[in-house]
């Protein structure tokens, strides 16, 4: 009994001693500061622009734009919290600011891959199974899916709020479920769109072209966002790295890829919706 009590006390002390600011890790702090640049200069304005475009599009609830809207709100929050997070990390280091920033950041970790998977599944049904898809186009089905996803996300975030050590597990829960769905749907859609048209017409229909661009973007961004942290976790387990070393030498540096994806994905969505082309035409005029 004394041995188990002592073991529990050691784990508790280890948890309390974990430095989430990575004070003595120069590489981690450099990568953390670098995340400030794409988030503020690109991510925030791109997310605001995309939100405006989506909110002004007709029939948003009747398309998978509702999933894109959720992803954009998540990306916007993630990019905005970079500012107070950087200030807190390099200056004040207040516990409550840290907790709020990481809770907001955990929304990105938990929710973003699930909604990206929803987008891919929606495109998969539209391209590969168009007849059943027509029966499921009503907005109520998408609202149910969004509600279910947010329940899962809030459960994960609450877990992190109760135990910050669960952050390392949080990095892999949603991507582990979403990555296979994204990979399967994207592969199936690519194969379907590459098949010759039965009517003999050459070229790709504009709607299919949009689906092709969307799923290609989602696949690339998913690989960029979630593969590096998952590889880092595997490496840390194989090398038996202490949790502090894993957090500061692998997890935080690899999270820069997720920051880049959150700043870049809105631009790709804007390009797919034709908004960037409109901006180019306005500049030419």
Secondary structure, DSSP 8 states (H G I E B T S, - for coil): -HHHHHHHHHHHHHHHH--TT-TT-HHHHHHHHHHHHHIIIIIHHHHHHHHHHHHTSTTGGGSTHHHHHHHHHHHHHHHHHHHHHHHIIIII--HHHHHHHHHHHHHHHHHHHHHHHHHHHHHHHHHH-HHHHHHT-SHHHHHHHHHHHHHHHHHHHHHHHH-GGGHHHHHHHHHHHHHHHHHHHHHHHHHHHHS--TT---S--HHHHHHHHHHHHHHHHHIIIIIHHHHHHHHHHHHT--HHHIIIIIIHHHHHHHHHHHHHHHHHHHHHHTHHHHHHHHHH-
